[in-house]
Amino acid sequence: MLASNYASGYGGYAQSGYADLTTHPNRYFSQWRRSSQYAPVTVWGGAPSSGQYYSTYYNFDTGRIRMFVGGTLYDTTNFDPNANIWPKPWDSQFFGETFWLQDDMPGTAVTHAVFSEIRYVTQRGGPWVAVPSGTFHVDGSRYHYTGNTSLFGIWTDPLQ
């Protein structure tokens, strides 16, 4: 996920990944929101497979954020967040997200969902670099992680 500065409370973001849904088959998706004043725009795709990569990045040539699943472009924002729309610095975020308790993170205590090769770009033409050490945030005792910001696994417990 690429997001407006978290501390600003602005609420803009763009992301790609897959949803671990309890009432529907799991699916790839992209989603973006200009700010908390706007409704999210979501594009749904097919069933996820293991080993897929997800990328969300600002395109300096077009001034838009592009969201990919593998080599497939899922969506592009309709605004330029760099045109004084999103406060800086922007945040790079990588996580298993839950909004409702029944929307469990992927992975189990035995088989974790693994995030690997986590990278971001800091400037136009710059290289992909590793995310610096940071703090993991885990809500309650139901959700878990192991590892560091370069390679980590997530799961919901007590699901097996």
N, C-alpha and C positions, 0 to 999 in steps of 0.2 A: 504494500500500500504506500502510495505517496500522499501526504496529507499537508494541509496548511499547518502552520506552527501550532502545536498542541496547546501551549500555554496561552495562546491568544483566544481560545474558545470559539474560533470562527467556524469550525466544523466542516471545512471543505476536504474532500478526499477523492482519490481514484484508486481502484484496486482490481486485481484479477486473482482467481483461485478456483476452488471448488467448494460447494456447500455439502455438508454432511446432514442431509435432511431426514427427519423421522417420518414424515407423512408422504414423501415423494422419493423417487430414486435420486441418489446423489447426482449432482450436475456441475459442470464447469460454469463459471459466470464472470462477468465484469460488472463493475458498478462504480459510479461516480456521482458526486454532489458538489455543486459550486460552493455552497455554504449551508449552514443550518437553516437558512431561510428558504431553501429550495428542496424539492422532493428528489430522492435518489433516482438515477436512471440505471436500470439493470438490464443486461443482456444475458440470456440463459443459453447454454450449449448442451452438449451430449454428456454421456456418462464418463466420469474420470477414470484414468488408468494410472498405474504407478509409474514413477520416474519422470513425470511431466515437469516442465519448468514454466514459471509464470513471471512475466515482466510488465512493469508499469513505469513508463518514463516520459519525461518532458521532451518534446521534439522542438529543438531550437529553431529549426527552419519554418515550422508551421505555427509555433506558439501554442500547441495543444498537447494534452497528455494522451498517450496511446497505451492501451491495455491489451496484452497478448496472453494467450494460452498456447504454449509451444510456439510454433511459427505462425499461428493464426491470429490475426488482428480481430479482437472482439468488439472494440468500440474506441472512439476518440471523443474527448470533451469538445463542447461547442464554444468554449471560452479559453482565453489565455490567462492562466493564473498568475503569470509574471507581470501582467499589465495592472499592477497595483490592486489585484483582486485578493490574492492570498498573502497574509503576512509572512515574512521570512524570519528565520530560516525555515524551510519546509522540513517535514519529518519523513523518514523512511521507517516503515513499520512492517514487522513480520510476525504473524501469530496465528493461533487458532482462536477464532472469535465465537462467542456465544452471546446471544441476546436473551433468549428464553432458556430455562433450565433444560427443556427437552431437546434443544438444538446442541447436542453434544459435539465436542471437538472430535475430529477423526482420531483413530488410533485406540488401542486397548492397552491394558497393563502388560500384556504379553507382546503385542506387536504395535510399536509406536508409529505414528505418522511422522516422518523425518523431514526436516528442513535442512538443506545442504547448499553449499556454494552461494551463500547469501552475500550479495554485493550491491553497491550503489555507485553512482557517478556524482562527483561534487561540482563539476564545471564542464562547460562546452568543450568537447574534444578530449576530455579527461578520461583516464582509465577507470575500469570497474575496480573498486577497492573493497576490502573487507569491512564489515560493520564493526565499529569499536566496541569494546566491552561495555555492557550496559546492564540494566536492571530488568529482570523478568517480573511481570506482574501476574499473579495467579489469584483468582477469586475463589475463596473457600477451599474445602478439602476435596471437591469433586474433580477438579482439573489439575493436571500435572505436567511437568516438563523435566527434561534432563539434558545436560550439555551446556553449550555456551553460544554466543551470538554467531559463530561461524557454522556450527552444526548442532542441531538440537532435535529432540523428539518430543511429541506431545501426545497426551491420551486422556481419556475420561475414565475415571474409576468409580465404581467397582465393575464396570462393564468388562467382559472377557471376550 
